[in-house]
Amino acid sequence: MAATIEEEDKVMATAKKIVESLNTSKEDMILIFSRFDNRLSNITSLISGGDCKKGADEDEDDPLVAAEKVILRWESNRSESSRLWEESPDEAAEYLAAVDELLKLTEDSSDEDEDRDRAEIAIQLAMSRLEDEFRHILIRNTVPLDADRLYGSIRRVSLSFASHDGEIEDFESFGEEIEGYCHERGASLGDDLCVDLVHPDAVVELKEIADRMIRAKYEKECCQVYSSVRRDVIDECLSILGVEKLSIEEVQRIEWRSLDEKMKKWVQSVKVGVRVLLAGEKRLCEHMFEDSELIQEVCFLETAKGCVMQLLNFGEAVAIGRRSSEKLFRILDMYDVLVNVLPDLEVLFGGESGKVVCSEARGVMDALGLAAIGTFVEFENAVQGEASRKPTQGGEIHPLTRYVMNYVKLLVDYSDSLNSLLENSVDDSGDSQRDDGDLPAECTSPFARRLLSLIKSLESNLEEKSRMYEDGAMQYVFLMNNILYIVQKVKDSELGKLLGDHWVRKRRGQIRQHATSYLRASWTKVLSCLKDEGIGGSTSNASKVALKERFKNFNACFEEIYRIQTAWKVPDPQLREELRISISEKVIPAYRSFMGRFGNHLDSGRHAGKYIKYTPEDLEIYLSDLFEGTPGVLNHMRRKST
């Protein structure tokens, strides 16, 4: 208590000395001091007309007095609208010179204690002014984020993946739609992209103020003002980039389409945030506080940590959220961007205190990697176990096939990431490695093995689905359509390099086998009508009754196949034409030969057309209608039959 009273007495005495030294009105001095320190509100009793000589006994050229006058002049005129650096740059320079003089007095051990005390009080007044000026200059000269310029500098990849809220078994709803979309892989920033976060001229002024505050041991106040202002600016920049402050629970409640957009913006914001905003903040800190690495580190950490943690919190929420196949690409984007910016973060937060930030970033990156692998494994399991019992109309390409092949075609863009993740994953089991014989020697990476296993699961599932068709011939058309679609997707993308020519040739061989099986299942009965056996011996004595029955059976069989198979669909023009040619090569010559041998043995006249209804040329025309998926052409057949 005694020490406190003694200290207050010392402060009051020093304040009284200042009043006596300066040619300033008593009322102004009371206002200044009482605003500065409430202990000085009772100074009125210490100031009397007789005591206040208003500097008569002081040397007007005394540096201390001159400096005090400069500081107090601006204190007496102090208001919210009074801005020294805005109103008078020359007087701002004079003010800094006065602060320098006061600092020199406090640092000079040869000066009297009384002078040092007076200088310290004046410095405290000056620091309050400089703190306000520092804040105002920093706010006023902040350069707004030009998002258009940033995005204009981004080299975009024209991709976008269909977004769907639902499990993978809902192929019917988006099997077709996905083919018209690709995945948008975010963007890459130019390496030379650099923006000014504060107007360069103002940085000079701010540094001048910061230097004095640090020299006066007000570095804490300076850092607090700097970090507070810049933290708010970065928060606003994140908002402009589309990043919201969301809790983990809020993120996990967002429906997929909205979440997909937020994940995409997050990827862009991490790139811009780390490589533009935080890199710019680091440069600004280093320039502003170039004489102290510790202050640089503290200011930058206090400014930037909140931004990074906000971004990482969203990443963590996604990593621990519900897994579904449509999220995989975005999760991989998020994983990749953290892999890419982690070295930047380690440079930015290189100090001891910044290690926590880097550790957090690494943890979220690892969590996203695990989420990606977990989602991929669930996708594999879903493909293997997809058990929809609704056959596609006309033996068309199944939505499962479309979805899976477009999905894996996009996954190839992430081969490097997936190889790295799968290499360290316990889920990279030996089952997929047993299929390596189908892969080219140079393409036996973990991802290639898993890809091969995934497509084998798809093929097995399609085999099962083909059995849902009662018509055996349609089973083969279904398999041909789907295997060809798989082959085309592989050949037309980077999948071809992963799976190799041998894999493609093997599947083309399967298509030929299914084509042969289709011909056998569909046209054997028709061709049996055109055989010589069972019609009564040689050509000359063939039974007219048997011949009539043969032509009648042929017509019925052909018309039934025509009626059914014009509704079947073979989407690929080349496969469709090859099937028609194969049918023609078997049916037309056999029909022409049979009609040439036995056609004249039927009764001539108007009833002959009842049995020989088609010429070989007619059959050629009708065969060209097969596999179009348009049953309406049956009217054409009925007109011919009448």
C-alpha positions in Angstrom: 0.0 0.0 0.0 2.8 2.4 0.9 4.5 1.7 -2.4 1.2 2.5 -4.2 0.8 5.8 -2.4 4.4 6.7 -3.1 4.0 5.8 -6.8 0.8 8.0 -7.1 2.6 10.8 -5.4 5.4 10.5 -8.0 2.9 10.5 -10.9 1.1 13.6 -9.5 4.4 15.4 -8.9 5.6 14.7 -12.4 2.3 15.8 -13.9 2.4 19.0 -11.9 5.9 19.6 -13.2 4.7 19.2 -16.8 1.9 21.7 -16.2 4.4 24.1 -14.8 6.7 23.6 -17.7 4.3 24.2 -20.5 2.5 27.2 -21.7 -0.8 25.5 -21.7 -4.1 26.4 -20.0 -4.9 24.7 -16.7 -8.3 23.5 -18.1 -6.7 21.8 -21.1 -4.1 20.1 -19.0 -6.6 18.8 -16.5 -8.7 17.4 -19.5 -5.6 15.7 -21.0 -4.3 14.2 -17.8 -7.7 13.0 -16.5 -8.5 11.3 -19.8 -5.1 9.7 -19.8 -5.1 8.5 -16.1 -7.9 8.7 -13.6 -5.4 9.2 -10.8 -4.8 12.7 -12.3 -8.4 13.8 -12.0 -7.7 15.5 -8.7 -4.7 17.4 -10.1 -6.8 20.6 -9.8 -5.8 21.0 -6.2 -2.1 20.8 -7.1 -2.3 23.5 -9.7 -2.6 27.1 -8.4 -2.0 30.3 -10.0 1.0 30.9 -8.0 2.5 27.5 -8.6 1.8 27.5 -12.4 4.5 29.7 -13.8 3.5 28.5 -17.3 7.0 27.8 -18.3 8.4 31.2 -17.2 11.3 29.5 -15.4 11.8 26.8 -18.1 14.1 27.0 -21.1 11.9 27.3 -24.2 14.7 25.5 -26.1 14.7 22.5 -23.8 14.2 19.4 -26.0 11.9 17.8 -23.4 9.7 20.8 -23.2 9.5 21.1 -27.0 8.6 17.4 -27.4 6.0 17.6 -24.6 4.4 20.6 -26.4 4.1 18.7 -29.7 2.5 15.7 -27.9 0.1 17.7 -25.8 -0.9 20.0 -28.6 -2.5 17.0 -30.4 -3.9 15.7 -27.2 -5.7 18.9 -26.4 -7.3 18.8 -29.9 -8.0 15.0 -29.8 -11.3 13.8 -31.2 -12.5 10.8 -33.2 -12.2 12.8 -36.4 -8.8 14.2 -35.6 -6.3 12.2 -37.6 -2.7 13.4 -37.6 -1.4 11.4 -40.6 -4.4 12.4 -42.7 -4.6 16.0 -41.8 -0.9 17.0 -41.8 1.8 14.6 -42.9 4.4 17.3 -42.0 3.1 17.5 -38.5 3.0 13.7 -38.3 6.8 13.7 -39.0 7.2 16.4 -36.3 5.2 14.2 -33.9 7.4 11.2 -34.6 10.5 13.3 -34.1 9.1 14.4 -30.7 8.5 10.8 -29.8 12.0 10.0 -30.8 13.3 12.8 -28.5 11.2 11.5 -25.6 12.5 7.9 -26.2 16.0 9.1 -26.3 15.5 10.9 -22.9 14.1 7.7 -21.3 16.9 5.7 -22.7 19.7 8.1 -21.5 20.8 7.0 -18.1 22.6 10.4 -17.6 19.3 12.3 -17.5 17.7 13.2 -14.2 14.9 11.0 -12.8 12.5 13.8 -13.0 13.1 14.4 -16.7 12.8 10.7 -17.4 9.5 10.5 -15.5 8.1 13.5 -17.5 9.3 11.9 -20.7 7.6 8.6 -19.8 4.2 10.2 -19.1 4.5 12.1 -22.4 5.4 8.8 -24.2 2.3 7.1 -22.7 0.2 9.9 -24.1 1.9 9.5 -27.4 1.5 5.8 -27.5 -2.2 6.1 -27.0 -2.3 8.5 -30.0 0.0 6.2 -32.1 -2.1 3.2 -31.4 -5.3 4.9 -32.6 -3.4 6.2 -35.7 -2.0 2.8 -36.4 -5.4 1.2 -36.3 -7.0 3.9 -38.4 -4.3 3.8 -41.1 -4.3 0.0 -41.2 -8.1 -0.1 -41.7 -8.3 2.8 -44.1 -5.6 1.4 -46.4 -6.6 -2.2 -46.5 -6.9 -3.3 -50.2 -10.2 -5.1 -50.8 -9.9 -8.7 -52.1 -10.4 -8.7 -55.9 -12.0 -12.2 -56.2 -12.6 -11.7 -60.0 -8.9 -11.1 -60.5 -8.0 -14.1 -58.5 -10.4 -16.4 -60.3 -9.3 -14.9 -63.6 -5.8 -16.0 -62.8 -6.9 -19.6 -62.2 -6.3 -22.1 -64.9 -9.5 -24.0 -65.0 -10.1 -27.6 -66.0 -13.5 -28.0 -67.7 -15.0 -30.7 -65.6 -18.1 -31.2 -63.4 -19.4 -34.3 -61.7 -23.1 -35.0 -61.3 -24.2 -34.4 -57.7 -26.7 -36.8 -56.2 -28.1 -37.2 -52.8 -28.6 -40.9 -52.3 -26.9 -44.2 -52.1 -25.2 -45.9 -55.1 -28.0 -48.3 -55.6 -30.2 -45.5 -57.0 -28.6 -45.9 -60.4 -31.8 -45.5 -62.3 -32.1 -41.9 -61.2 -28.7 -40.8 -62.5 -27.1 -43.5 -64.6 -27.9 -41.5 -67.8 -27.3 -38.1 -66.3 -23.7 -38.7 -65.1 -22.6 -39.3 -68.7 -23.2 -35.6 -69.5 -21.1 -34.4 -66.7 -17.5 -34.5 -65.5 -15.9 -33.5 -62.3 -14.7 -30.0 -61.8 -11.2 -30.4 -60.3 -11.1 -26.9 -58.8 -8.3 -24.8 -60.2 -4.6 -24.0 -60.0 -3.2 -20.6 -59.2 -0.4 -19.0 -61.1 2.9 -19.3 -59.3 3.6 -15.6 -59.6 0.3 -14.4 -58.2 1.0 -11.7 -55.6 -1.4 -9.1 -54.3 -1.0 -6.0 -52.1 -3.0 -6.4 -48.9 -2.3 -2.8 -47.7 -1.5 0.2 -49.9 2.3 0.3 -50.2 2.5 4.0 -49.2 0.6 3.3 -46.0 3.0 0.4 -45.1 5.8 3.0 -44.8 3.7 5.0 -42.3 2.6 2.0 -40.4 6.2 0.8 -40.1 7.3 4.2 -38.8 4.6 4.0 -36.1 5.3 0.4 -35.3 9.0 1.1 -34.8 8.3 3.7 -32.2 5.7 1.6 -30.3 8.2 -1.3 -30.2 11.0 0.9 -29.1 8.8 2.3 -26.3 8.1 -1.3 -25.3 4.5 -1.1 -26.5 5.0 -4.1 -28.9 2.1 -6.0 -27.2 -0.4 -3.2 -27.9 0.9 -2.8 -31.5 0.6 -6.6 -32.2 -2.9 -6.6 -30.7 -4.1 -3.8 -32.9 -2.4 -5.2 -36.0 -3.7 -8.8 -35.4 -7.2 -7.6 -34.6 -7.6 -5.5 -37.8 -5.9 -8.0 -40.1 -7.8 -11.0 -38.6 -11.1 -9.2 -39.4 -9.9 -8.5 -42.9 -9.0 -12.2 -43.6 -12.4 -13.3 -42.2 -14.0 -10.9 -44.7 -11.8 -12.3 -47.5 -12.9 -15.9 -46.6 -16.5 -14.7 -46.7 -16.0 -13.2 -50.2 -14.5 -16.5 -51.3 -17.6 -18.3 -50.1 -16.3 -19.8 -46.9 -18.8 -19.8 -44.0 -18.2 -20.3 -40.3 -20.0 -23.6 -39.7 -19.8 -26.1 -36.9 -19.1 -29.8 -37.6 -22.7 -30.5 -36.8 -23.9 -27.9 -39.2 -21.7 -29.2 -42.0 -23.0 -32.7 -41.5 -26.6 -31.6 -41.8 -26.1 -29.9 -45.2 -27.8 -31.7 -48.1 -25.4 -32.9 -50.8 -25.9 -30.4 -53.6 -25.2 -27.5 -51.2 -22.3 -29.4 -49.6 -20.8 -30.1 -53.0 -20.7 -26.4 -53.8 -19.2 -25.6 -50.4 -16.5 -28.3 -50.8 -15.6 -26.8 -54.2 -15.4 -23.3 -52.8 -13.3 -24.7 -49.9 -10.7 -26.1 -52.3 -10.4 -22.8 -54.1 -10.3 -20.9 -50.8 -7.5 -23.0 -49.4 -5.4 -22.3 -52.4 -6.2 -18.5 -52.4 -6.1 -18.4 -48.6 -2.7 -20.0 -48.2 -0.8 -18.9 -51.3 -2.3 -15.4 -51.6 -3.8 -14.1 -48.4 -1.5 -15.8 -45.8 1.6 -15.5 -48.0 0.8 -11.8 -48.4 0.2 -11.4 -44.6 3.6 -13.1 -44.0 5.3 -10.6 -46.3 3.5 -7.7 -44.6 4.5 -8.9 -41.1 8.1 -9.3 -42.2 8.2 -5.8 -43.6 6.3 -4.2 -40.8 8.3 -5.8 -38.0 11.6 -6.5 -39.8 13.7 -5.9 -36.8 12.2 -8.6 -34.7 11.5 -12.2 -35.8 9.7 -12.9 -32.6 7.2 -10.1 -33.2 6.8 -11.2 -36.8 6.0 -14.7 -35.7 3.6 -13.6 -33.0 1.7 -11.1 -35.1 1.4 -13.5 -38.1 0.3 -16.4 -35.9 -2.3 -14.3 -34.1 -3.5 -13.0 -37.5 -3.6 -16.1 -39.5 -4.3 -19.0 -37.1 -8.0 -18.4 -37.0 -8.3 -18.4 -40.8 -6.5 -21.7 -41.1 -8.4 -23.3 -38.2 -11.7 -22.3 -39.8 -10.7 -24.0 -43.0 -9.5 -27.1 -41.2 -12.7 -27.4 -39.2 -14.7 -27.7 -42.4 -12.2 -30.3 -43.7 -12.5 -32.3 -40.5 -16.3 -32.2 -40.7 -16.2 -33.6 -44.2 -13.7 -36.3 -43.2 -15.8 -37.7 -40.4 -19.2 -37.2 -42.2 -21.4 -39.9 -43.8 -19.6 -41.6 -46.7 -21.3 -41.8 -50.1 -19.9 -42.4 -53.5 -20.6 -39.0 -54.9 -18.4 -37.3 -52.3 -15.3 -39.2 -53.3 -14.1 -36.7 -55.9 -14.6 -33.7 -53.7 -12.9 -35.4 -50.8 -9.9 -36.3 -53.0 -9.8 -32.6 -54.2 -9.7 -31.5 -50.6 -7.0 -34.1 -49.8 -4.9 -33.0 -52.8 -5.1 -29.3 -52.0 -3.9 -29.9 -48.4 -1.1 -32.1 -49.7 -0.1 -29.2 -52.1 -0.3 -26.4 -49.6 1.2 -28.2 -46.6 4.8 -27.3 -47.6 3.6 -23.6 -47.8 2.0 -23.8 -44.4 5.2 -25.3 -42.9 7.1 -22.3 -44.3 4.5 -19.8 -43.2 4.2 -21.3 -39.7 7.9 -22.2 -39.4 8.3 -21.1 -35.8 7.9 -23.2 -32.7 4.4 -21.8 -32.0 3.3 -22.4 -35.6 3.9 -26.2 -35.4 0.5 -26.7 -33.9 -1.1 -25.3 -37.0 0.9 -27.5 -39.3 0.1 -30.5 -37.1 -3.6 -29.8 -37.3 -3.4 -29.4 -41.1 -1.5 -32.7 -41.4 -4.1 -34.4 -39.2 -7.0 -33.2 -41.3 -5.2 -34.1 -44.5 -4.7 -37.7 -43.1 -8.3 -37.8 -42.1 -9.5 -36.8 -45.6 -7.2 -39.5 -47.0 -8.7 -42.1 -44.8 -12.2 -40.9 -45.7 -11.3 -41.1 -49.5 -10.1 -44.7 -49.1 -13.1 -45.6 -47.0 -15.5 -44.1 -49.5 -13.7 -45.9 -52.4 -14.0 -49.2 -50.5 -17.7 -48.7 -49.9 -18.1 -47.9 -53.6 -16.4 -51.2 -54.5 -18.7 -53.1 -52.1 -21.8 -51.3 -53.4 -20.9 -52.3 -57.0 -20.3 -55.9 -56.0 -23.5 -56.1 -54.0 -25.8 -53.9 -56.2 -28.8 -56.2 -56.6 -31.6 -54.3 -58.4 -33.9 -56.8 -60.1 -35.3 -54.6 -62.8 -33.9 -55.5 -66.2 -33.2 -52.7 -68.7 -35.6 -52.4 -71.5 -34.5 -54.0 -74.7 -31.2 -55.3 -73.3 -29.9 -51.7 -73.1 -26.8 -50.6 -71.2 -27.5 -50.9 -67.5 -27.4 -47.7 -65.4 -24.9 -49.4 -63.1 -22.5 -49.8 -66.1 -22.8 -46.2 -67.1 -22.4 -45.0 -63.5 -19.4 -47.2 -62.6 -17.5 -46.6 -65.9 -18.0 -42.8 -65.8 -17.0 -42.9 -62.1 -13.8 -44.8 -62.6 -13.0 -42.8 -65.7 -12.9 -39.7 -63.6 -11.0 -41.5 -60.8 -8.0 -41.9 -63.2 -7.3 -38.1 -62.7 -6.5 -39.0 -59.1 -4.2 -42.0 -59.8 -1.2 -40.5 -58.0 -3.2 -39.7 -54.9 -5.0 -43.0 -54.9 -1.8 -44.9 -55.4 -0.2 -43.2 -52.5 -3.2 -43.7 -50.2 -3.8 -47.3 -51.3 -0.2 -48.2 -50.9 -0.5 -47.4 -47.2 -4.0 -48.8 -46.8 -4.8 -52.2 -45.2 -7.7 -52.4 -47.7 -5.3 -53.0 -50.6 -5.9 -56.7 -50.2 -4.4 -59.6 -52.0 -7.6 -60.4 -53.8 -7.0 -57.7 -56.4 -3.4 -58.7 -56.8 -4.4 -62.1 -58.1 -5.8 -60.3 -61.3 -2.4 -58.9 -62.2 -2.1 -61.2 -65.2 -4.6 -59.1 -67.0 -2.5 -55.9 -66.5 0.5 -54.8 -68.5 3.8 -55.3 -66.7 4.3 -51.5 -66.3 0.8 -50.9 -64.8 0.5 -53.0 -61.7 0.1 -50.0 -59.3 -2.3 -50.4 -56.3 -4.9 -48.3 -58.1 -4.6 -50.3 -61.3 -5.1 -53.5 -59.3 -8.1 -52.1 -57.5 -9.5 -50.8 -60.7 -9.2 -54.2 -62.3 -10.9 -55.8 -59.3 -13.7 -53.2 -59.4 -14.4 -53.8 -63.1 -14.4 -57.5 -62.6 -17.0 -57.0 -59.9 -19.1 -55.0 -62.3 -18.7 -57.7 -65.0 -19.8 -60.4 -62.5 -22.8 -58.3 -61.5 -23.8 -57.9 -65.1 -23.6 -61.6 -65.7 -26.0 -62.0 -62.8 -28.3 -59.3 -64.2 -28.3 -60.9 -67.7 -30.1 -64.0 -66.2 -33.1 -61.8 -65.4 -34.0 -62.0 -69.1 -36.1 -65.1 -69.9 -35.1 -64.9 -73.6 -31.6 -66.4 -73.8 -30.7 -64.4 -76.9 -31.5 -61.2 -75.1 -29.1 -62.2 -72.4 -26.3 -62.1 -74.9 -27.4 -58.8 -76.4 -27.4 -57.3 -72.9 -23.9 -58.6 -72.2 -22.6 -57.4 -75.6 -24.0 -53.9 -75.1 -22.5 -53.6 -71.6 -19.1 -55.1 -72.2 -18.7 -53.0 -75.3 -19.6 -49.9 -73.3 -17.0 -50.8 -70.8 -14.4 -51.4 -73.5 -15.2 -48.0 -75.2 -14.8 -46.1 -71.9 -11.5 -47.8 -71.3 -10.1 -47.1 -74.8 -11.3 -43.5 -74.9 -9.6 -42.5 -71.6 -6.5 -42.9 -69.5 -8.0 -46.2 -68.3 -6.6 -47.7 -71.5 -3.0 -47.1 -70.3 -3.8 -48.6 -66.9 -5.5 -51.7 -68.1 -3.6 -52.2 -71.4 -4.3 -53.6 -74.9 -4.4 -57.2 -73.7 -7.3 -56.4 -71.4 -9.2 -54.7 -74.3 -8.5 -57.6 -76.7 -9.8 -60.1 -74.1 -13.1 -58.2 -73.7 -13.5 -57.9 -77.5 -13.1 -61.7 -77.7 -15.9 -62.0 -75.1 -18.2 -59.8 -77.3 -17.5 -62.1 -80.3 -18.3 -65.1 -78.2 -21.6 -63.6 -77.0 -22.5 -62.7 -80.7 -22.0 -66.3 -81.7 -24.1 -67.4 -78.8 -26.8 -64.9 -79.7 -26.9 -66.2 -83.3 -27.2 -69.8 -82.0 -29.9 -68.9 -79.5 -32.0 -66.7 -81.8 -31.7 -68.1 -85.3 -31.1 -71.8 -85.0 -34.8 -72.5 -85.1 -35.3 -70.3 -88.1 -32.4 -72.0 -90.0 -33.8 -75.4 -89.1 -36.8 -74.6 -91.2 -34.5 -74.3 -94.3 -33.0 -77.7 -94.0 -33.7 -80.6 -96.4 -34.3 -83.2 -93.7 -37.9 -84.2 -93.1 -39.5 -83.0 -96.3 -39.8 -86.3 -98.1 -36.6 -87.2 -99.8 -35.1 -85.6 -102.9 -35.9 -82.3 -104.4 -38.0 -83.8 -107.2 -40.4 -85.7 -104.9 -40.5 -83.4 -101.9 -43.8 -83.4 -100.1 -45.8 -80.3 -100.9 -47.5 -80.5 -97.5 -44.1 -80.6 -95.8 -42.8 -77.7 -97.9 -45.8 -75.6 -97.1 -45.3 -76.4 -93.4 -41.6 -75.4 -93.7 -42.3 -72.1 -95.4 -45.2 -71.4 -93.0 -42.9 -72.2 -90.0 -40.1 -70.0 -91.4 -42.5 -67.1 -91.8 -43.8 -67.5 -88.3 -40.4 -67.8 -86.7 -38.9 -64.8 -88.7 -42.0 -62.6 -87.9 -41.7 -63.5 -84.2 -38.0 -62.6 -84.1 -38.7 -59.4 -86.1 -41.6 -58.4 -83.8 -39.4 -59.0 -80.6 -36.0 -57.9 -81.7 -36.9 -54.7 -83.4 -37.7 -53.6 -79.8 -34.3 -54.6 -78.6 -31.7 -51.9 -78.5 -28.0 -52.0 -79.6 -26.9 -48.4 -79.1 -23.5 -48.8 -80.8 -23.9 -48.4 -84.6 -20.9 -50.6 -85.4 -22.0 -53.5 -83.2 -25.6 -53.1 -84.5 -24.4 -53.3 -88.1 -22.1 -56.2 -87.4 -24.9 -58.2 -85.8 -27.2 -57.6 -88.8 -24.5 -58.6 -91.2 -23.8 -61.8 -89.2 -27.5 -62.6 -89.3 -27.8 -61.9 -93.0 -24.8 -64.1 -93.8 -26.5 -67.0 -92.1 -30.1 -66.5 -93.0 -30.2 -64.9 -96.5 -28.0 -67.5 -98.3 -29.9 -70.4 -96.6 -33.3 -68.9 -97.5 -32.3 -68.2 -101.1 -30.9 -71.7 -101.6 -34.0 -73.4 -100.0 -36.4 -71.2 -102.0 -34.4 -71.9 -105.2 -34.6 -75.7 -104.6 -38.2 -76.0 -103.5 -40.1 -72.9 -104.3 -41.3 -74.2 -107.7 -42.8 -77.3 -106.0 -45.6 -75.4 -104.4 -48.9 -74.8 -106.2 -48.6 -71.9 -108.5 -51.1 -69.1 -108.6 -52.5 -66.7 -106.1 -52.1 -69.1 -103.1 -48.3 -69.5 -103.6 -47.8 -66.1 -101.9 -49.5 -67.5 -98.8 -46.4 -69.6 -98.1 -43.5 -67.8 -99.9 -44.2 -64.4 -98.4 -40.7 -62.9 -98.7 -38.0 -62.6 -101.2 -34.4 -62.6 -100.0 -34.3 -58.9 -100.7 -37.4 -58.4 -98.4 -35.6 -60.2 -95.6 -32.5 -57.9 -96.0 -34.8 -54.9 -95.6 -36.5 -56.3 -92.5 -33.2 -57.3 -90.9 -32.1 -53.7 -91.1 -34.9 -52.9 -88.6 -33.5 -55.0 -85.9 -32.0 -53.6 -82.6 -33.4 -50.1 -83.2 -35.5 -50.1 -80.0 -38.6 -48.9 -81.9 -41.4 -51.5 -81.8 -43.5 -49.2 -84.1 -41.9 -50.7 -87.2 -44.0 -53.8 -86.6 -46.7 -52.1 -88.6 -44.4 -52.4 -91.6 -44.2 -56.2 -91.1 -48.0 -56.5 -90.7 -48.6 -54.6 -93.9 -46.2 -57.0 -95.7 -48.0 -60.0 -94.2 -51.5 -59.0 -95.4 
